[in-house]
Amino acid sequence: MNNDPTVLDESAAERIAVDFNEDGTLSGIVLDGEHESMGDVQAGIEFIYHMREHLLDVGIATVYLISVYAIVLWIKKKLT
């Protein structure tokens, strides 16, 4: 286990690191220290994996979209 508080995830130690100053302010963020590109399939898999953290946001956006669409249909029906 990694005891370094500046590394967010041990499996992503080469990819993501956050550095703080002595007073607790942010001094730097290192993203993807190795400059390798990811393929479309890998990007899709990571996107789906990280969507688990945003299910509530997606649910609220979906309800909002359906509500707005229903209002538009109702207004259209009233005008015709």
SERO-4910 file (N, C-alpha, C, O; in steps of 0.05 Angstrom, whole numbers):
BEGIN
 pado doro    nc1    nc2    nc3   cac1   cac2   cac3    cc1    cc2    cc3    oc1    oc2    oc3
  Met    A     17    -24      0      0      0      0     17     25      0     38     25     13
  Asn    A      9     45    -14     24     70    -17     16     88      6     -7     95      9
  Asn    A     36     97     22     30    115     44     35    144     37     32    162     54
  Asp    A     42    150     12     46    177      3     20    191     -2      4    183    -19
  Pro    A     13    212     14    -13    225     11    -16    241    -15    -39    249    -21
  Thr    A      5    245    -30      3    261    -54     -5    244    -78    -12    255    -99
  Val    A     -5    218    -75    -13    200    -97    -42    191    -92    -47    180    -71
  Leu    A    -59    196   -111    -88    190   -107    -94    160   -107   -110    151    -91
  Asp    A    -82    145   -125    -88    117   -128    -62    103   -135    -47    111   -153
  Glu    A    -57     81   -121    -31     67   -125    -29     56   -153     -7     55   -164
  Ser    A    -51     47   -164    -51     35   -191    -46     57   -212    -38     50   -235
  Ala    A    -52     82   -206    -48    104   -225    -25    122   -216    -25    146   -223
  Ala    A     -5    111   -202     16    127   -191     32    142   -213     40    164   -209
  Glu    A     35    129   -237     49    142   -258     31    163   -273     41    180   -287
  Arg    A      5    161   -270    -13    177   -285    -23    202   -271    -26    223   -284
  Ile    A    -29    200   -245    -41    222   -231    -27    227   -205    -24    208   -189
  Ala    A    -18    251   -199     -6    258   -173    -14    287   -167    -14    304   -185
  Val    A    -19    292   -142    -25    319   -133     -4    328   -112      1    313    -93
  Asp    A      8    351   -116     28    361    -98     17    385    -83      4    403    -94
  Phe    A     22    385    -56     13    407    -39     37    421    -27     58    409    -22
  Asn    A     35    447    -22     55    462     -8     53    457     22     35    443     31
  Glu    A     72    467     38     72    463     67     47    474     80     38    464    100
  Asp    A     36    496     69     12    508     81    -14    496     71    -35    506     78
  Gly    A    -12    475     55    -36    461     46    -47    470     20    -67    460     10
  Thr    A    -35    490      7    -44    499    -19    -34    481    -41    -13    468    -38
  Leu    A    -48    480    -63    -41    463    -85    -17    475   -100    -18    499   -107
  Ser    A      3    459   -104     26    469   -119     28    457   -147     41    469   -164
  Gly    A     16    434   -152     18    423   -178      3    397   -181     -1    382   -162
  Ile    A     -6    391   -206    -19    366   -212     -5    354   -236      0    368   -256
  Val    A      3    329   -234     16    315   -256     -4    294   -267    -13    277   -252
  Leu    A    -11    297   -292    -29    278   -305    -14    263   -327     -2    276   -344
  Asp    A    -15    238   -326     -4    220   -347     25    227   -352     32    239   -373
  Gly    A     42    221   -332     71    226   -335     83    213   -360    101    225   -371
  Glu    A     73    191   -368     82    178   -392     65    188   -415     40    188   -413
  His    A     77    197   -437     62    208   -459     54    186   -479     65    184   -501
  Glu    A     36    169   -471     26    149   -489     -4    154   -495    -18    163   -477
  Ser    A    -12    149   -519    -40    154   -525    -56    129   -521    -46    107   -523
  Met    A    -82    133   -514    -99    110   -510   -117    107   -535   -123    126   -549
  Gly    A   -124     82   -540   -141     77   -563   -170     83   -557   -178     88   -534
  Asp    A   -186     82   -578   -215     88   -575   -229     68   -556   -246     75   -541
  Val    A   -221     42   -559   -234     22   -542   -227     26   -513   -244     25   -496
  Gln    A   -201     32   -507   -193     37   -479   -207     62   -469   -216     63   -445
  Ala    A   -209     83   -485   -223    107   -476   -252    102   -470   -263    112   -451
  Gly    A   -265     86   -487   -293     78   -482   -297     63   -457   -316     67   -442
  Ile    A   -279     44   -452   -280     28   -427   -277     45   -403   -291     43   -383
  Glu    A   -257     64   -404   -253     82   -381   -277    100   -377   -284    106   -354
  Phe    A   -289    110   -399   -312    127   -397   -335    112   -383   -348    123   -364
  Ile    A   -340     88   -391   -362     72   -379   -355     66   -349   -373     67   -332
  Tyr    A   -330     60   -343   -322     54   -316   -326     79   -298   -335     76   -275
  His    A   -319    103   -308   -322    127   -291   -350    137   -290   -356    154   -273
  Met    A   -368    128   -308   -396    137   -307   -410    127   -282   -431    138   -274
  Arg    A   -400    106   -269   -412     97   -244   -413    119   -223   -432    120   -207
  Glu    A   -393    137   -224   -392    158   -204   -412    181   -210   -416    198   -193
  His    A   -424    181   -234   -442    202   -242   -470    193   -248   -484    206   -263
  Leu    A   -479    171   -237   -506    161   -242   -527    180   -233   -547    184   -247
  Leu    A   -524    193   -211   -543    213   -201   -545    236   -220   -567    245   -227
  Asp    A   -523    246   -230   -523    269   -249   -537    261   -275   -553    276   -285
  Val    A   -531    237   -285   -544    228   -310   -574    224   -305   -590    231   -323
  Gly    A   -582    214   -282   -610    210   -276   -625    237   -275   -647    239   -286
  Ile    A   -614    256   -262   -626    283   -260   -628    296   -287   -649    307   -294
  Ala    A   -607    294   -303   -607    305   -330   -628    291   -348   -642    305   -364
  Thr    A   -632    265   -345   -652    251   -360   -680    259   -353   -696    264   -370
  Val    A   -685    261   -327   -712    270   -318   -717    299   -328   -740    305   -336
  Tyr    A   -697    316   -327   -701    343   -336   -707    343   -366   -725    358   -375
  Leu    A   -692    328   -382   -696    327   -411   -724    317   -417   -737    328   -435
  Ile    A   -733    296   -404   -760    285   -409   -781    306   -401   -801    309   -415
  Ser    A   -777    320   -379   -796    341   -370   -798    363   -391   -820    372   -397
  Val    A   -776    373   -400   -776    394   -420   -789    385   -446   -805    400   -458
  Tyr    A   -784    361   -454   -796    350   -478   -826    348   -475   -841    354   -493
  Ala    A   -835    339   -451   -864    337   -446   -877    365   -446   -899    368   -457
  Ile    A   -864    385   -436   -874    412   -436   -876    422   -465   -896    435   -472
  Val    A   -856    417   -481   -856    425   -509   -879    412   -524   -894    425   -539
  Leu    A   -884    386   -519   -906    372   -532   -933    384   -523   -951    386   -539
  Trp    A   -935    390   -497   -960    401   -487   -966    429   -499   -988    435   -506
  Ile    A   -945    446   -501   -948    472   -513   -956    469   -542   -973    484   -552
  Lys    A   -943    451   -556   -949    446   -584   -979    438   -588   -992    447   -606
  Lys    A   -988    421   -570  -1015    411   -571  -1035    434   -566  -1056    435   -579
  Lys    A  -1028    452   -547  -1046    475   -541  -1047    495   -564  -1068    507   -568
  Leu    A  -1025    498   -579  -1024    517   -601  -1038    507   -626  -1046    523   -643
  Thr    A  -1041    481   -630  -1053    471   -654  -1081    463   -650  -1094    454   -669
***
